[in-house]
Amino acid sequence: LCHFCCFLFTFPSLLKSVGISHEEWCWKHKSLEVEVLDADVSGVEFRQIGYILRCSLSHAITLEFFQDGSKPENVGVYNLSKGVNRFCLSKPGVYKVTPRSCHQFEQDFYTYDTSSPSILTLTAVRHHMTGLITTDKILDVTVTIKSSIESEPALVLGPLRSLEEQRQEQQLQEIQLRRQERERRAAGEEGGAKDDSPPVQEKADELTGPFHYEFSYWARAGEKITVTPSSKELLFYPSEVEATITGESCPGRLVDIIGRAGLFLEGKVSPELQGVEISISERGAAAPLITVATNEVGAYSVGPLHSDRQYDITAKREGFVLSPVDGTPGDFKAFALAGVTFKIKSEDGQPLSGVLLSLSGGNFRSNLLTQDTGVLTFNNLSPGQYYFKPMMKEFRFEPASQMITVEEGQNLSIDITGVKTAYSCYGTVQSLSGDAERDVAVEAVGQGDCSLYSEDTVTDEEGRFRLRGLLPGCKYLIQLRAEGNDHIERALPQHRAIEVSSSDIEGVNIIACRQINHFDLSGNIITSAEHLPTLSVKLYRSDNLDNPINSVSLGQSLFFHFPPLDRDGESYVLMLYSTLSRSQFDYTLPQVSFTSSGYHKHVTLTFKPTRKVPDQDVAQGSYIALPLTLLLLLAGYNHEKVIPLLLQLVSRIQGVRSMSQSSTDSAAVEEAKRQAKRQKARHPTNQRDVGLREQRPTPHRRFALVLRLLVTCSACHGVFRSEFEPLDVHYDLISDPGPLD
């Protein structure tokens, strides 16, 4: 588009307001008020004054724009707020847009072309935080910043320069520039009048505390940092600071640390000794705070330390005694330690092992055993006097004991000879299976004139033993001790007799029989083979008959055996169980009680079940129920003919019952008489036949009569024993039909 263009436009009459819409341009007036009456209106002008730049910002910033060229209108600065902003660029072309703020964006600068308008989006990715360290001395100060983001490496800043040093350096530069300017002017005025005034003396301000050290860090939103200052001579309060950058606004100064000069502990070791370990610990603390070593001249320096605390200093080095020097805290005097080596041999020059050598003197005490080389060395001994004494059974030593004097740094060597005065008996203790028996007590008991002497020992892991100190010319019995061998029942042989001469005795072997600590339980069953698969035997403790300890199923075997029990004298109960049906067999299940004393228990259990005789059901009603029912229905239908016959049958049945049950018959006769009297009272004799003819039974009465007859027959003969039992129950529900005769 051209910068200045003319457009012709017309509108209907009476239009009062005219506007223009072009969002990418800036206009001097976006709308004009006009009045159209009876003639055309001309000269309405809309003038473009620039180009719109739209920015979408994540944070409020200052935005600088620049276009090639030196004219002032090509450069501008805008203070923009968070969100979408609009401002006008006066000239077309390509602009360089640079954000200035405490936020760092994805790019250091952006380009914008007015010919391709678009929304310029600026999103902050880091945020600028600062910190300040204030000290009372100008010293080396270093800051380490560690981030919570693993991908961010630790940043080390420093040594930092204080603001006071930077200000002094700037003053010196300004003084230097002014001096150079005066010299240049003086050189230009050499031909003129000479200036006799004294030269201007300028100097920078003196450095005075406190001193301030600033540092900064660009952090991501949500990042947590740990700031740790360090210095060779300063202590910092706090020693480290943690800060979290939210990213919502400018973080500003998040860290304030105070640095103070620390305490330094210095000292030396006399004579000069390198490599002495110096430990500094706070008074009352168990572990040292700092450990250093002396240098080649025996000196050390430790710090900075907190000046408001008290410290203890210790020194040590192998082979030396280091003592504090009175009146000079931190200094030590070193004394070289001495050493003593003892070489112990037998008469024939062989090294003696197992010799106990005791050495003591001053605060030193030690008791050591010689090894195969027969040599013992005691190092780090302070100068002074020491007493030693070698000891071992069967030997007399020369010298037996002695007092020696050890000088500073001296290394003594002392030879000791052992003379044999008694001998040993070697042997083994094994089980019947040949396994080694460890920790078995063995003793040698003197006999005859040597009955006052005895020795004892204990077998090792391989069952070997050595009885020391057996005197020559004595007879001994080698046996297992009665005390301390509770797990051994007896020994084979019970003892071995030996006679000691002038040498050791070997090959004295003993077999130990261990105590049997378990109890075996077995048994057998007396029963038919066909019942064995149904049988099982269960073992219970007598005090808990609900939970069996063990159970054994017999299968096809008459014998059974339980796993071994502890021989502890506990009470047990052994019970026999069977799966035979109680409805088909009669049987009893035997049980036996016993205690686990002794070594074995055998139990015999008898199981003889008998088969039950099955019950015979003599009732045949189930087979004749249907025919009898049909017969009953037929009789009910022909009741006029059947009832007289049934009455005669009942009369005969009652006669038979009266013959077998006189009491029942008498009661029936009395009942018949009472019924007859009721009938007479109800119906006169002369009208009995008429009443019978007039009162014919109803169908319900007929059926009740038949049913009653059927029940009576059932009671007499038991033909409806099963199927018609409910008739007896419901009999009372049927109304009494009256006497059957």
Order of alpha helices (4+ residues) and beta strands (2+ residues): beta-beta-beta-beta-beta-beta-beta-beta-beta-beta-beta-beta-beta-beta-alpha-beta-beta-beta-beta-beta-beta-beta-beta-beta-beta-beta-beta-beta-beta-beta-beta-beta-beta-beta-beta-beta-beta-beta-beta-beta-beta-beta-beta-beta-beta-beta-beta-beta-beta-beta-beta-beta-alpha-alpha-alpha-alpha-alpha-alpha
